[in-house]
Amino acid sequence: MAQEYHTPRFHRTEEAIITLFCLVDDVYVHLNPRGLRYETIKKLSDSEVIALALFQQLRGIESERSFLRDAERFFSHLFPGVIGLHPSSFHRRVRKLRRFLEPLRREILPELVGQPETLIVDSTLLEVLHPRQVAQSVGFDGAAWVRWGSFSVYGMKLHLLCAANRVPLSYELTAANVAEMRLTEELLEEARLRDDDRARRLLGDLAYRSEALKETLAESGVLLVTERSRQGGARQQVEIAFASLKREFRLGETLASTLVGLVTRIAAKIAAFTYGFYINRLLGRPQGRIKELWA
């Protein structure tokens, strides 16, 4: 009876995993043709490693050991190479391939967002060490102290630019004490939106209020709006995106102990978040209902 209860759910998950792997594999071949050179001697191909890294984030499992144990138990028929795979080996492969995560994500962005007229920018703090741990260690490379209300936080700041449908367009990771407005132009440039005659609106909170920034953006056809009364509730979409990344993708609970590890995990989480939207659309599912398909 237990097997019958789980079968429809696993069938949906398997369909989503196969779709994810096919999407990754089709693009990775063109991004890194030389990566196929030694595929025959690898237990897992590079495309399989990337697909598994995204699958891990979609399932919300931070521990490689726990994830590989589940993958070996339930999905080894899809990825035979996970049988007996050591977590450290998987971790090294993912770190080595991390530079392809963002290019792979950007391949599906045009179909998800097109040419958005409204863009939303925001940032969130990520605590990397508890205050008590800072005094007992050498710190965390790239992190800094910042005041947050009545508290002090030691960590990083994730800056995110997204479309009105919550799909991330670009992001940057900085020390926690870096001002939001310093990253705005860089985020817009990284979004790689084509120039056209339509004026775009960029919605932000009061941290982005700056006459100099407003004038600079206006020269490139972007209207900066920081007054909540003029935003019509649209800025809540980036807040919902951050809430989903923190609650379901555990953005603020990474097990990374180095800056490289943190960057790798954040890149995997945002790529998985974006692919979750896209796969739901391909399978005819509501775009924002991601986790119930992968849990």
N, C-alpha and C positions, 0 to 999 in steps of 0.2 A: 504493500500500500504506500509506503514511504517513497519508493521509486516512482510509482505512478504520479504521486503528488508533485514531485520535483521535475519530472520529464518535460512538461511544457515550458517551464521556466528555463531549464538548461538548454532546450532547443532554441529559445529566443536569444539566450546569451551566446550560444555557439554561432548562431547566424551573425550576431553583432561582431564577434571576434573575427570570424572569417572575413567579414566586410572590412574591418579595421586592418587586418593584415594585407588584404588585396590593395587597399588604398595606399598603405605605406610602401608596399613592394613595388607598385607601379611607378611611384615617384622616385624612390630611392635609387633605382637602377639608373636613372638619368642624373641624379645628383652626385652619385659616386660610382661611376662605371668600374673603377679599379677595385672597388670593394668586393666584386664578384670573383676576384682572382684566386682566392684561397677558400672559397665556399665549400669545396668538397671535403676539406679536412676539418671543418668546424662542426661541432655538434648542433649548433644553432646558427643560422644565417644572420647577417646583420639586420635584415628586415624582420626576422622573427624576434631578435633581441629588442628592437625598437617597439614592435607591436606589444611584446610582453611588458616593456617598461610603461607604455601607455595604459595597458590593461591593469597593471598594478595600481596606477593612480586612479583609474576609473573605479576600481574596487575599494579604494580608500585604505590600502594596507601599506604602512610605512616600512615594516620589517621585510627585507628580502627573504629571510629564512621562512617566515610565515607564508609569504606569497608563493614562493617556490614549492613549499609543501602542499599548498592548495592546488597549484597548477599541476603538479605531478599526480595528485590524487584524482582530480576531476577533468583535466584538460590535456593529459599527455597524449591522447589520440590526435590532438591538433598540433601539439608541439612535442614530438618524441624526444627532442634533445634536452628537455627539462629533467628527464629522469636521471637522477644522480648528480645534477648540476649543483656545484657548491655556490652559496650566496656570494662569496668574495669574487668568484669568477664572473658571475652575472653582474655584480656591481662594477667591476673593472670594464666590462664590455659596454655597459651603459654610459659610463663616464667617457670612454673613448669615442662614443658615437653621439655625444651630447650636442655637438656642433650642427648636426643634421636635424635636430628637433624643430628648431624655428623655421628653417627652409621648408620642411615637410608641412608645417602648420600653415605657412603662407600660401602654399599651393591650393588650399581649399577656401581661403578667405574670400576671393572674388565671388564665388557662388553663394556664400553665406551673407555677405553684406553689400555686394555691388558697389555703387558709389553713394555712400551715405551723406545726407545733407546735414544731419545732426550728429555731432561727436560729443563724447562725455569723457572728462578727465578727472582722476581722483588718485589718492594714494592711501596706503594703509601701513601701519607699523607691524613689523615681525620681530618679536623678541627672540633672540638667539641664545641668550644666557640669562639665567635668573640673577638678580643683583648679588646674591650671596656667592654665586659661582664666579662672578667677575673678579672679586677680591682673591679668590683661591686659584685663579688661573692666569695665563698670560693674555687672556682676552680672545676675541674672535676677529680675525683679519677682515677689515672693512667695516666693522660695526662701530657704533658710537652711541653716546648717551644723548637722550632728548627728553624734555619735559612733556608729559601727556596728562593734562588736567592737574591733579594733585599728586601724580606719580612720576617717577623717572623710569624710563625704559632704555635698556641697553640692547640695541639690535640694528636692523636694517629697515629700509623703507621701500616698498614696492609701488612704483608709479605705473598707472594703467590708463590707456586710452582705448575706449571701446565704442561700438556703434550703439544705436538706440535699441537694438535687439539683444544686447548684452554680450555680443561676440567681441573678444579682445582683438584690437588691431595692432597694438604695439605695447611694449612694457619695458621698464628699466628698473634695475635694482641698485640702490645707493645706500650710503650710510644714513642712519635715522635722522641726523641733524641737517640734511640737505633740504633746502626750501623747494616747495612744489613748483613754483613758477620757473625755476631754472631748468626744468626738464620738459616744459611744455612744447617748445619749438622742436626739440629733438624727437619727442614722441610723434609729433605730426609728420616730421620728415621720414621717420622710420615706417609710418603707416603706408607710405608710397601710394597715396591717392593721386589719380590722374588730374591734371589741371583741366578745368572746364569753366563755363560762364556762371555756374550756380554759386551763390554765396553760401558758405557753410556756417553753421553755428557751433561754437565750442562751449559746452556747459561745464562750469566748475563751481566749487564752493568759494567762500571768502578768502581762502588761502591763495587763490589765483588772481585776486583783485590787484591789478597793477596797470596804471595808465600807460607806462612804457610798453608792457607786454601787449596791451590792447591795441596800441598804435602799430606795433610791429606785426601782429597777426592781421590787422586790417589791411595792411599793404599787400598781403598775400591772399586776400579775399575771405578771411575767416573772422567772424564776429564773435568776440568773447563775451559771454553772458554769465555773470556771477550772482545776479540778484535772483533769489529763489522764486520770487513772485513772477518772474518772466520766464521761468523754466518749465512751467506746466507739469511738474512732477516727473519730467523725463530723466532728471539726474538720478532718480532712485534706481535706475537700471544698473548703473555701475556699482551702487551700494549692494544691490541684490547679487551681482556677479562676485563681489568680494565676499559676501556672506556665504555663497555657494562654495567658493574656493576654500574658505576657512572651515565651514561645517562639514562638507561632503568630501573635499579633497585634502583636508587637513593641512592647509597652507601654513598655518601658524604652529604646527606640531611636527615639523620635519625632524628626523633623527640625524640631520647633517651635523658634522663636527668641524667641517672646514668650509671655506668660502666656495671652493670648487664643487663640493658636494651639495651645498645649498643652491647654487646656481643651476646645477644639473637637475635637482628635484623640482625647482620652481619652473624650469623650462618644460619638464615632463608634465607637470600638473596643468600648466596653461595649454600645452599642446593637447593633452587628454581632454581638457574641458572643451576646447574647440572641436576636436574630433567627435566628442559626445554629441554636440549640437548637430554636426553634419551627418553622422550616422543615423540619428533619430529622423532627420529629414529624408534620408535615402530610404529608410524602412517605413516611412509613412506614419511616424509617431510624433506626438507633441514635442517640439524642439527642446524645451527646457526640462523635460522629465528624463534626466540622464541616469541617475543612480539605480532606479528600479530595474533597468535593463542589465546592469553589470554586477549587482550585488550577489 
